[in-house]
Amino acid sequence: MSGLSKVRKSILPEAGDGWAEIARRELPDLPEVEAVNRLQSWNLHVFLRAPAPAGSPRAGNPILPSDVIFVEPPLAP
């Protein structure tokens, strides 16, 4: 029987979270701009999604409460 593999650390965002809010909460030791850049590069599945249309409650924010947001880089093989 094989052991459990290490799982990449991730979160589900809180309602209304944007990149900056997640960066401040999950990567507090980094400058905000660097932390946001890292999060976006680790989460291209969300970062490259088209933002919600103007007038929508989520306008300009592609992050959904159901998105899995990785808060660490991909694990080495």
C-alpha positions as CSV (number, residue, x, y, z in Angstrom):
1,M,0.0,0.0,0.0
2,S,1.4,3.4,-0.9
3,G,1.6,6.3,1.4
4,L,-0.3,9.6,1.0
5,S,1.3,12.1,-1.3
6,K,1.9,15.6,-0.3
7,V,-0.9,18.0,-1.4
8,R,-0.2,21.5,-2.6
9,K,-1.6,24.0,-0.1
10,S,-4.7,25.7,-1.4
11,I,-7.7,27.7,-0.1
12,L,-11.2,28.6,-1.1
13,P,-11.6,32.4,-1.3
14,E,-13.9,34.3,1.0
15,A,-16.8,36.1,-0.6
16,G,-15.5,39.3,-2.3
17,D,-11.8,38.3,-2.1
18,G,-9.6,39.7,-4.8
19,W,-5.9,39.0,-5.4
20,A,-4.7,41.6,-2.9
21,E,-6.9,40.4,-0.1
22,I,-5.7,36.8,-0.6
23,A,-2.1,38.0,-0.8
24,R,-2.3,39.9,2.4
25,R,-3.9,37.0,4.3
26,E,-1.9,34.1,2.9
27,L,1.5,35.6,2.1
28,P,1.9,38.3,4.7
29,D,5.7,38.2,4.7
30,L,6.0,39.4,1.1
31,P,5.4,42.8,-0.3
32,E,1.8,42.9,-1.7
33,V,2.8,43.4,-5.3
34,E,5.2,40.4,-5.2
35,A,2.6,38.2,-3.3
36,V,-0.1,39.1,-5.9
37,N,2.2,38.3,-8.8
38,R,3.1,34.9,-7.2
39,L,-0.5,34.0,-6.6
40,Q,-1.5,34.9,-10.1
41,S,1.3,32.8,-11.6
42,W,0.4,29.8,-9.5
43,N,-3.3,30.2,-10.4
44,L,-3.5,30.8,-14.2
45,H,-6.8,28.9,-14.3
46,V,-8.3,31.8,-12.4
47,F,-6.0,34.7,-13.5
48,L,-6.6,34.2,-17.2
49,R,-10.4,33.9,-16.8
50,A,-12.3,36.8,-18.3
51,P,-13.6,39.2,-15.6
52,A,-17.3,39.5,-14.8
53,P,-19.1,42.1,-17.0
54,A,-19.4,45.7,-15.9
55,G,-22.4,46.2,-13.7
56,S,-22.1,42.7,-12.2
57,P,-21.5,42.4,-8.4
58,R,-18.1,40.8,-9.3
59,A,-17.1,43.4,-12.0
60,G,-13.4,43.3,-12.6
61,N,-12.8,40.3,-10.3
62,P,-12.4,36.8,-11.8
63,I,-12.2,35.1,-8.5
64,L,-15.2,33.0,-7.4
65,P,-15.9,31.6,-3.9
66,S,-15.8,28.1,-5.4
67,D,-12.3,28.5,-7.0
68,V,-9.4,26.5,-5.6
69,I,-6.6,29.1,-5.1
70,F,-3.1,27.6,-4.7
71,V,-1.0,29.5,-2.1
72,E,2.3,27.8,-2.8
73,P,4.2,27.0,-6.0
74,P,3.8,23.7,-7.8
75,L,5.4,20.9,-6.0
76,A,8.6,19.3,-7.5
77,P,8.0,15.8,-9.0
